[in-house]
Amino acid sequence: MSVDPVRLEIFKHLFASVAEEMGGVLRRSSYSPNIKERKDFSCAIFSSAGDMVAQAEHIPVHLGSMPLSVRACLEELELGPGDVAILNDPFRGGTHLPDITLVAPVFTGPDGARIGFVAARAHHADVGGMTPGSMPLATELYQEGLVIPPIRLVAGGKILSGIRDLILANVRTPQERSGDLDAQLAAVQRGADRLGGLSDRYGADAVGEAMEALLAYAERTTRRLLSSIPDGTYRFRDAMEDDGRGGGAAAIDVAITVQGDAVRVDFTGTDDQREAGINAVRAITLSAVYYVFRSLVGLDLPSNSGCLAPIELVTRPGSLVDARRPAPVAGGNVETSQRIVDVLLGALAGACPDRIPAASQGTMNNLVLGGLDPATGLPFTYYETVAGGAGAGASVPGASALHTHMTNTLNTPVEALEYAYPFRVTRYEVRRGSGGRGRWPGGEGVVREVELGAHARLTLLTERRRLRPYGLAGGGPGAAGRNLLVRDGREEELPGKVSLDVRAGDRVRLETPGGGGWGEAGET
Amino acid sequence: MERRPAEGVAPRAAGRPETPATRVAVDIGGTFTDFVVWAPGAADLRTFKVLSTPDDPARAVLAGLGRVLAGASEARPSPSIVHGSTVATNAVLERKGARTALVATAGFRDLLAIGRQARPELYDLMPRKPRPLVPADLAFEVDERVDHRGRVLRPLEDAEIDRVVAEIHASGAESVAVCLLFSFLRPEHERRLGERLREEGLAVSLSCDVLPEFREYERASATAINAYVSPVLGRYLGRLAREGPRAAWRVMQSNGGSVGLEAAGREGVRAVLSGPAGGVVGALHAAGACGWGRIIGFDMGGTSTDVCLAEGRPRVTREGTLDGLPIGVPVVDLHSVGSGGGSVARVDVGGALRVGPESAGADPGPACYGRGGDRPTVTDANLVLGRMDPEGFLGGTMRLDEEAARAAFGELAERAGLEPPPGLSPEQAAALGVVRVANAHMERALRVISVQRGHDPADFTLVAFGGAGGLHASALARALGIGRVLVPRTASVLSAHGMLAADVTRDYGLTVMLPGTTGADRLREGFAPLERRAREAMEGEGSASGLRLERSLAMRYRGQSWELDVPLDDDPPGAFHAAHRDAYGHADAGAATEIVGLRLRAVLPVRPPELPEAEEAGPDPGAALDGERPVVLVAAAGATVEPVPFYRASALRPGHRLAGPAVIVRDDTTLFLGRGDEATVTSRLDIVVGVAGTEVGT
């Protein structure tokens, strides 16, 4: 073995340190709260072949999908020294439009060999489209915002200002976008410097060998995990209950076949894509698959592409989990990704029930309120995702009131919110009794109620309002979520996905789903 | 804390450092309780360690103090004692604090349970939240509401107070945290509740006192921690005052300062990270004595390593956490990783050599302690590499078992399948690997606090302390391009030493949410109540003469959601733009700014003890030479085993110069110099290492 156990571990730290440092630069120099405070970004290092070697841990939904951005650049552009590519096209290396990714190759010198790539992805608060925030209830991609295919933003060290201007002319908050793009540029430049520095310090060959060794290491570890799962085919089916455009439920179906130390994950039985924003591109599906197996392996594995090597993902083009242009995809990241995790876990529960929790809330409860603030006369957009219950496991009750699986962003403090927006939070509490019953009960959801102080446009993108999070091993399902509008003392139940005008004095109440229970209640 | 007269507290001493009293610092650690004693006129500091008594920490403290003060004449002034304890920290970590209730605004009693809605680990299918300090059945609500301008939307009725007080009374709670929305703008509701609860004999913490700043969860968390630990800390400190020697007591705080006994017992939340804070102050103090202000502190202990960066004064953060719970009040900004002398090495399932986070601790400890430990640790690795003197550990009172260490590494080498380079045994190769991995982990931590935050490590002095710091410091400095390492003479008790130098310091803050263009008069008016509180508090400490008030503003661009601290001056927006450019590389001079909060730090300077300077000797350290031993050294060309001189630190004199490779053995730490490193002994017997340039390896 050319890379011994010591080198392996040292390079694990070295690469992780580069990714972390990129993340530090991005967070420090970014402009928008979404990056700075909610940390909705990821930075990663890639081998020369485009395999992800290390990632600073931030957002699970970026994990499996970032290598596809690098691969798209490899295939579509011949990036040379001093070049930086930019993209957000969901069908060419991206996921949904707000996630903009910058990719830079790293060389040993101006005429040298390529050592690898670095990439920085950040969720931009607005990339144009029908509504502020760029997550509308759309019927096609083009309504969701500006589409950027893989192109050069920097060529030979020079920023292509025309490209930059074109992007900034198509977004609602150009100054903020400009600041965030600069921060991403600073991050990839730092990453390129540091990766180049490692090559100077240890030699390009040694760095390349270490990358390969770390990929093999993650693959070995994952194969060991897979070997511990009994061979067989395990199926599960669940659904997105509604597409927000009247199309009804859309099933997601998976068959996981474990054979020895490899696995085939087949989504062929999934419904067709919709003319609605709940479609997921394959990169999202891959991320969810990665998240599930990465979590099963354990907490301290480096986040790299090696984990995916033993996993064969099969999707049907044109289906909900492998959408094709021009399907709208904004909700694929934030809602459908959760259901993909649900079906994966549901299937694996058939194989190793002790290691799999019941369904968690299965939604991010996206809430957007936009309008004009009467106090300042300025427009505002408030975006929040709301926590819910986690599913219980064998011997573990589900945790209450937290974000599960594919997201982990923070809430906005009530006091911060009331300073910033023309509304008031009237309740924010644990939704008692919402967790599924069971020997180990599911976690409880949350009640969050907001009273409007001005007219506003309300957009809700939520799930699990009808189809409840499943329980396991005889445990009961979590309670379905509810969206309510309280007007003149009357409560009206709103659909899971809706966009409507609300007025001053109205209250919007989200009651988020509980997690499923595990085992029959009363059993000891 | 009860307001019992603190017997033995000699008033005024804190503000009167010129009083020629003996000064003592006592720092409780997991294994040892450290003492540093400075007696006026004595030729030297006295330092010693007593085994900690975790079941009753006061026992070790009182025993050690008995030793310090035995035979002191009645005529001498009472000593002054600074104390850093783990009592508050452990009350939280072990969930052994007071039975605590929470009172929140109606609709928000789950404030602590919900938190910021994030899970601690990303890749955990069955996440758990930190165990709350307040159980769900002790969370109460009162019907009241204040808005963001401080207007009362729903008044708090007396009947409502009666109701909730009766419920709390019936609940069996001993301590109560009260956190109502926007109470920092209009504290009356909290105060009325507090009064009634106190009348019931309950300990009360009000959020408008503990942390009058916006963001309700962080404020409630600070208040709950305070309510939870203060009764326990108060009882403990009260006992020290009663049973300990007659003395002027001060208690170390997490912000790097210290306060009197009574305030400390009332504000327990301010003490939860006091131990590491002492280390930062000590490192700054030691470097300051050499004329250096910019330091990276590197405190490598048995189970973990704490690193920090400071420029002249401790850097504080309001984002500190303890066991996953936000502390809210300012604490010294530290980064901690699970890598220390006792960290255990193993080969994981994927075939990588891992070091830590599991630690052999103090018992059984590393294999070489000979107490039944048989797993290889970082300390064992250094011993196998020949970099420690097995006879010289803990001043020669404990012999290290080299055979046991080698055996542990023999097994590790086999499992790792390491190919030893020519000239090295498999055990040595494995030991070298473990040291390299541990260094890689610590280098990463050092990068987090320096490079990641925009600092070039080359501009700093690495101050190494803790039991294991000296063995790794010069290699780490080399890896980071740091040219100078300082190993203070009191490296193994630096935290206690730092406590002697900790100023009496209190932090105040208040959220105001004003436009950045607010006039100076209005700001002065805003600071006035904070200043009044500070003065009153300092007078309570004995004296407010010499009080220094440092005013700053927490500012941000309108619409942003994070703040930067900017010293108060004539042009707050201008100062903020400059600070923003410094911190983040860009500023937007056209954008509107906002003053989120006022911040006041009140400092009563304490003169650090002046150490007598020892007499200069020549550069030749020959007198301290204690023979040569074979040591594994690494150069670009490969590893070799060579005879290396060992020196006894006790025989080193100011002016001595030592060229690496060399090993300097102190009673409780060892300093390893690589090839090309050059060490000088200062007049205070600290050791300064000029670090040789780049060299790959260890």
Contacts between the chains, C-beta under 8 A, distances in Angstrom:
chain1	res1	chain2	res2	distance
A	1	B	417	7.6
A	4	B	416	7.4
A	4	B	417	7.9
A	4	B	418	5.8
A	4	B	419	6.9
A	4	B	433	7.6
A	5	B	347	5.9
A	5	B	351	5.7
A	5	B	352	5.4
A	5	B	353	4.0
A	5	B	416	4.6
A	5	B	417	7.4
A	5	B	418	6.8
A	5	B	433	7.1
A	6	B	353	5.1
A	6	B	416	7.6
A	6	B	418	7.1
A	6	B	432	7.9
A	6	B	433	3.5
A	6	B	436	5.8
A	6	B	437	6.1
A	8	B	351	7.1
A	8	B	352	4.5
A	8	B	353	7.2
A	9	B	352	4.6
A	9	B	353	4.9
A	9	B	354	6.3
A	9	B	355	7.7
A	9	B	437	4.7
A	9	B	440	7.0
A	10	B	436	5.9
A	10	B	437	6.0
A	10	B	440	4.4
A	12	B	352	6.7
A	13	B	437	7.7
A	13	B	440	4.1
A	13	B	441	5.7
A	13	B	443	7.3
A	13	B	444	5.0
A	14	B	440	6.7
A	14	B	444	8.0
A	16	B	444	6.8
A	17	B	443	7.4
A	17	B	444	4.4
A	17	B	447	5.5
A	20	B	444	7.4
A	20	B	447	7.6
A	20	B	448	6.7
A	20	B	452	6.6
A	21	B	447	6.4
A	21	B	451	5.9
A	21	B	452	5.3
A	24	B	448	7.4
A	24	B	451	7.8
A	24	B	452	3.3
A	24	B	453	6.8
A	25	B	452	7.5
A	28	B	452	7.9
A	28	B	453	7.1
A	28	B	454	6.6
A	28	B	583	7.0
A	28	B	584	5.5
A	28	B	585	7.6
A	29	B	584	5.0
A	29	B	585	4.9
A	29	B	586	6.8
A	30	B	584	8.0
A	31	B	586	8.0
A	33	B	559	7.9
A	33	B	560	6.0
A	33	B	561	4.1
A	33	B	562	7.4
A	36	B	560	7.5
A	36	B	561	7.3
A	36	B	562	5.7
A	37	B	561	4.9
A	37	B	562	5.7
A	57	B	122	5.5
A	57	B	123	7.9
A	58	B	122	7.9
A	60	B	122	6.1
A	60	B	123	7.5
A	175	B	588	7.3
A	179	B	586	6.6
A	179	B	588	8.0
A	182	B	586	7.1
A	186	B	585	7.1
A	201	B	696	7.0
A	202	B	696	7.7
A	217	B	350	4.5
A	217	B	351	6.6
A	217	B	352	6.0
A	218	B	350	7.1
A	220	B	349	7.7
A	220	B	350	4.9
A	220	B	351	6.8
A	221	B	348	7.8
A	221	B	349	5.9
A	221	B	350	4.0
A	224	B	349	5.5
A	224	B	350	7.6
A	291	B	123	7.3
A	292	B	125	7.9
A	294	B	123	5.5
A	295	B	123	4.3
A	295	B	124	6.6
A	295	B	125	4.9
A	296	B	125	7.2
A	298	B	123	8.0
A	299	B	121	6.0
A	299	B	123	5.9
A	299	B	124	6.6
A	301	B	350	7.8
A	345	B	125	7.3
A	355	B	125	7.8
A	356	B	125	7.1
A	357	B	125	5.3
A	357	B	126	5.1
A	386	B	117	7.6
A	387	B	114	7.1
A	387	B	117	3.8
A	390	B	119	8.0
A	390	B	126	7.1
A	390	B	127	6.0
A	391	B	126	7.9
A	392	B	126	7.9
A	393	B	125	7.2
A	393	B	126	4.4
A	396	B	126	4.7
A	396	B	128	7.6
A	398	B	126	7.7
A	399	B	119	7.2
A	399	B	126	7.8
A	399	B	127	5.3
A	399	B	128	5.6
A	399	B	129	5.4
A	400	B	113	6.8
A	400	B	129	7.8
A	401	B	110	7.1
A	401	B	113	6.2
A	401	B	114	4.5
A	401	B	115	7.8
A	401	B	117	6.3
A	402	B	115	7.9
A	402	B	117	5.5
A	402	B	118	6.7
A	402	B	119	5.0
A	402	B	127	6.4
A	402	B	129	6.4
A	403	B	117	5.7
A	403	B	118	6.0
A	403	B	119	6.4
A	404	B	119	7.3
A	404	B	127	7.2
A	408	B	118	5.1
A	408	B	119	6.0
A	408	B	122	6.0
A	409	B	118	7.2
A	410	B	116	4.5
A	410	B	117	6.6
A	410	B	118	5.5
A	411	B	114	7.6
A	411	B	116	5.7
A	411	B	117	4.5
A	412	B	561	7.9
A	413	B	214	7.2
A	413	B	215	4.4
A	413	B	216	5.9
A	413	B	217	6.2
A	413	B	218	7.8
A	414	B	108	7.3
A	414	B	181	6.6
A	414	B	216	5.6
A	415	B	148	6.9
A	415	B	181	6.5
A	415	B	182	6.3
A	415	B	214	4.3
A	415	B	215	6.1
A	415	B	216	5.3
A	416	B	214	6.5
A	416	B	215	6.2
A	416	B	561	6.5
A	418	B	147	6.9
A	418	B	148	4.4
A	418	B	182	8.0
A	419	B	148	5.1
A	419	B	214	7.1
A	419	B	513	5.7
A	420	B	559	7.5
A	424	B	147	7.1
A	425	B	107	7.9
A	426	B	107	5.8
A	427	B	107	4.0
A	427	B	108	7.6
A	428	B	107	6.7
A	428	B	108	5.8
A	428	B	110	7.3
A	428	B	111	7.6
A	428	B	114	6.7
A	429	B	107	6.5
A	429	B	108	6.9
A	429	B	109	6.6
A	429	B	110	4.4
A	429	B	114	7.6
A	430	B	110	4.5
A	430	B	113	5.7
A	430	B	114	6.7
A	446	B	114	6.6
A	446	B	117	7.6
A	449	B	107	7.7
